[in-house]
Amino acid sequence: MVDRVGAWRRRRVLAGMMGGAATLAAPGLLRAAPSGKPVRVGGTLSLTGFLAQTAMLHKIASEIMIEEINGRNGLLGRPVEYVLLDDQSKPEVARSLYEKLITVDKVDLIQGPYATAPILAAMGVAQRYGKVMIQSSMGIPKLQTYDRAFPATPFGSEPDVTYPNVILDAMATFPAPPKSMVILTSKFPSAQFMALGMKAQAEKRGVKVPLYLEYESGNRDFGAIAARIKEANADFLWVGSLGLESNLLLEALRKLDYKPKNHFHLYPAPGPLAVSADGDKALCSTFIEPDEPFMSRPGMKRIAAEYKEKAAKANLPYPTIDAQACGMVAEWQILEAAVNGAGSLEDEKIAAWLRKNRVDTIYGKARFDGPYNHGDAAQLIKQVQNKEWKVVWPKELAAPGVKLIAS
Amino acid sequence: MPSATLLGQALISGVLAGGLYGLLAMGLSLSWGLLRLVNLSHFALAFLAAYLVYELGTNYHVEPWWSAALIVPAMFAIGVAQHWLFDKFKVNELASLLITFSFAIILEVGIQLYWTADFRRYETEYATRSLKAGPFYIPILDLTLCLVAGALAWGTWLWLRCTYVGKALRAAAEDPGIAAAYGVDHKKLAYLLSGIGAAYAGIAGTFIALIATLAPAQIWAYLGVVFAVVIIGRLGNPLGALLAGLLIGASESIAMAVLAPAWAPVVSFSVLIAILLWDPEWL
């Protein structure tokens, strides 16, 4: 009897232990590792060529997100496999590679390439095969006319109107609001598009534009341009720059012993401008920065830390996550939500789901029911303060204790 | 109408920028004119030198002038080795385009593998220093570049004109058979010239590191304009290359000041076409 009681007790203890173990393991069981045939997602990045600087950021962000998605439940319970090809920064190569990804590699889904021109080239192919294409860097939303193309970055449908007004609103709070503005821009399509918008909106709000200049992308010498900017001597300098063009321009201005009163840069390489002697108080466009309140967004802290580690390992000189890398993070977040939400890999169903639903991304909640499948614009302004980029506008999203500083 | 100050400043900036065009064109012009080899890898060698100056300067705090003292002889050796390959495989003018293009691509990939595709900028305190002359500013670094290019162009021109080696090189380029009959060992001299061309790429690279943006794809940024400079300056003529560089630089800069910056790239080729149509005696 005693033995039987003892046996009964042992069985109860064992059952209790097993139950406890099962309870502890339950979330793991519910989030079972994805299994089965991988879902192949194809895409290109400009791993070589003149856009290659950004490709590494996107590649690292993709690696992080694929690990994240596969660490959850994959896509429809299947692991994700990323088929990445190099479009050499050439739209015609991107077009051929997307054709190959769809017809030869037979990928299940595609992701967009980087920059407006390759995206447009890939979009034509996606449209021909009815594939959903999510992209994060098409700076001219009105060109996204394909109904299954979706933006991952919150440009809004008219950034050439909305963003200049964000800048003009910020300028209006300066102790002496600028009354004149020099606009200088690269002829890179998305920069030129924004520059024309800036000019129109500035003039509409009574800010004079005494000098509007365009230069070829990859311009080598800024000496003569700097001399013209110095002569115009406006209250505000708006530069539609890419890469290190802003650094070269500011250096050329310094050689003429001229410092612009206030200066804004559209798409500069963030690291070099922040640490440059000429970069202090420079303003710049952004959507997110690794500071509060953005760090409190789900997953941001973890992704930012992983990014830092991987970027440092890849020998990137500026290993801090920025809006560029976050664009790719958002692409994968949208793809994961859409596929799992639609419960299908069929492009038609994924597109329909996206048009009806909102997705939580690193940029915040995204919707796709506006013109050209765009949702709300969420551009911010950041400023170099003590050699670091800090969001300064709008005030409610500014980094804690940080204010916009007018020169 | 732009002011006199603006025009003057644009002219100064353009002439100084033209110094780099001339410096880059010199090695290419010598190789094309005297060896009949169109060396596209010249640009990649210049950028390799620029990256090395950047690396030594940022990671080991070596002054660029000391870096140049190491890199320029190394570039000379690379030029000699490169010519050994050309010689071994009997590369002709047309094949040299393809082969040196391949060299350039390999170097570009190598640079990207080591330094990544990200932009690199070598920040130095003297990069933005200027001299003031009346209302004009003359950037010291750009002026130094121009003076170095001028000294090299004059020196090389005199060497080709006044020394036995120089005369022998020119003779061999004109008619290798006759030159050989007079005892000119063109093969040996070609090694020397190839080394000198690559060394000039090293000197140009040192200045590129100090005044320009470094990114692997930038290797090709100077290709078009420097080719125009080489042709305008006449093949094999270092002084002509420098003067053509200054002319193109000044023209581009004046176009930026008077018309629009976007017109600058059109200028170099417009000048080239105009000169080819003119077909002057010296060309």
Chai-1 contact restraints between the chains, C-beta under 6 A:
chainA,res_idxA,chainB,res_idxB,connection_type,confidence,min_distance_angstrom,max_distance_angstrom,comment,restraint_id
A,G49,B,A217,contact,1.0,0.0,6.0,A-B,restraint_1
A,F50,B,A217,contact,1.0,0.0,6.0,A-B,restraint_2
A,A52,B,A117,contact,1.0,0.0,6.0,A-B,restraint_3
A,Q53,B,A117,contact,1.0,0.0,6.0,A-B,restraint_4
A,Q53,B,D118,contact,1.0,0.0,6.0,A-B,restraint_5
A,Q53,B,F119,contact,1.0,0.0,6.0,A-B,restraint_6
A,K187,B,A262,contact,1.0,0.0,6.0,A-B,restraint_7
A,L213,B,P261,contact,1.0,0.0,6.0,A-B,restraint_8
A,E214,B,A262,contact,1.0,0.0,6.0,A-B,restraint_9
A,Y215,B,P261,contact,1.0,0.0,6.0,A-B,restraint_10
A,Y215,B,A262,contact,1.0,0.0,6.0,A-B,restraint_11
A,E216,B,A262,contact,1.0,0.0,6.0,A-B,restraint_12
A,E216,B,P265,contact,1.0,0.0,6.0,A-B,restraint_13
A,G218,B,A221,contact,1.0,0.0,6.0,A-B,restraint_14
A,D221,B,A17,contact,1.0,0.0,6.0,A-B,restraint_15
A,G223,B,S13,contact,1.0,0.0,6.0,A-B,restraint_16
A,A224,B,A10,contact,1.0,0.0,6.0,A-B,restraint_17
A,A224,B,S13,contact,1.0,0.0,6.0,A-B,restraint_18
A,A224,B,S253,contact,1.0,0.0,6.0,A-B,restraint_19
A,A224,B,M256,contact,1.0,0.0,6.0,A-B,restraint_20
A,A224,B,A257,contact,1.0,0.0,6.0,A-B,restraint_21
A,I225,B,M256,contact,1.0,0.0,6.0,A-B,restraint_22
A,I225,B,P261,contact,1.0,0.0,6.0,A-B,restraint_23
A,A227,B,L6,contact,1.0,0.0,6.0,A-B,restraint_24
A,A227,B,Q9,contact,1.0,0.0,6.0,A-B,restraint_25
A,A227,B,A10,contact,1.0,0.0,6.0,A-B,restraint_26
A,E231,B,L6,contact,1.0,0.0,6.0,A-B,restraint_27
A,G243,B,F119,contact,1.0,0.0,6.0,A-B,restraint_28
A,L244,B,F119,contact,1.0,0.0,6.0,A-B,restraint_29
A,L244,B,R121,contact,1.0,0.0,6.0,A-B,restraint_30
A,L244,B,T213,contact,1.0,0.0,6.0,A-B,restraint_31
A,N247,B,R121,contact,1.0,0.0,6.0,A-B,restraint_32
A,E251,B,T128,contact,1.0,0.0,6.0,A-B,restraint_33
A,R254,B,T128,contact,1.0,0.0,6.0,A-B,restraint_34
A,K255,B,T128,contact,1.0,0.0,6.0,A-B,restraint_35
A,K255,B,S130,contact,1.0,0.0,6.0,A-B,restraint_36
A,K255,B,Y137,contact,1.0,0.0,6.0,A-B,restraint_37
A,K255,B,P139,contact,1.0,0.0,6.0,A-B,restraint_38
A,L256,B,Y137,contact,1.0,0.0,6.0,A-B,restraint_39
A,A269,B,F119,contact,1.0,0.0,6.0,A-B,restraint_40
A,P272,B,R121,contact,1.0,0.0,6.0,A-B,restraint_41
A,N315,B,T116,contact,1.0,0.0,6.0,A-B,restraint_42
A,L316,B,D118,contact,1.0,0.0,6.0,A-B,restraint_43
A,P317,B,D118,contact,1.0,0.0,6.0,A-B,restraint_44
